[in-house]
Amino acid sequence: MRRMDNKAGWWSLWFKAVPAIFFLVLIASLPAAEELMEETFENIKISGINTSHDYVISPDTISVTIRWPAAYFSESFPKEEIFIYIDLKGLGPGVHVMPAKIRLPQKARLISVEPSIFTVTVTSVKKTGTAKK
């Protein structure tokens, strides 16, 4: 009889220990919270792309706030990693209202943009393009 009680004791211990071990493994496998950095960049010049027409973008600068994991850029986010442009492909002469497109490194997140809409005036003269306020 004692032997049966001992088996029951092992089964009881087994059913208590396995869920506890599973829980510890699950907790250990969760990613740790990352330290995040945030910075606002002001007066970044906007470029127009994909046109041979002359154009004017107004306003010609933008301010953006970016958040990123500190492990990727520990000091400061490199401003040269921010590419802001307006795609002018297919736009004919005239006035167009368009948003800017913002390209950031993979781990960076855009938090805010000011302004978000721009006026693009495209002329029929084919030149290189300018951005003016």
C-alpha positions, 0 to 999 in steps of 0.5 A, spaced: 500 500 500 505 504 501 508 503 494 501 506 491 501 512 495 508 513 493 506 513 486 500 517 487 505 522 490 510 522 484 504 524 479 501 529 484 508 532 484 509 531 476 502 535 475 504 541 479 512 541 477 510 541 469 506 547 469 510 551 473 516 549 469 512 551 462 510 558 465 517 559 467 520 558 460 514 562 457 516 568 461 523 567 460 522 567 452 518 574 452 522 579 449 525 584 455 522 592 454 526 596 450 529 603 452 526 608 447 529 614 444 525 620 441 527 626 438 524 632 434 527 634 427 525 641 425 526 644 418 528 638 414 528 640 406 523 636 402 525 634 395 521 632 389 522 626 385 520 623 379 519 629 374 523 633 369 518 639 370 520 645 374 516 645 381 516 649 387 514 646 394 510 650 399 512 650 405 519 647 403 521 644 410 517 639 415 518 637 422 518 630 424 518 626 431 521 620 431 522 614 436 527 608 435 530 603 440 536 606 444 540 599 442 540 602 434 542 609 435 544 610 442 546 617 442 542 621 437 538 619 431 542 620 425 539 626 421 541 623 414 537 617 415 531 621 414 529 621 407 523 626 406 520 627 399 514 628 394 513 624 388 511 628 382 511 622 377 505 623 373 503 630 375 502 635 369 503 643 370 498 646 375 497 646 383 497 640 386 496 639 394 500 632 396 502 629 402 510 628 403 513 621 404 517 619 409 522 614 409 526 611 415 530 606 417 526 599 419 526 600 427 525 607 427 517 609 428 514 616 426 511 619 431 508 626 428 509 630 422 508 638 421 505 640 416 502 634 413 500 637 406 504 641 401 502 645 395 506 643 389 506 648 383 509 644 377 510 649 371 511 646 364 518 648 363 522 642 364 528 644 369 531 640 375 526 643 380 526 647 386 523 647 393 521 654 396 517 657 401 
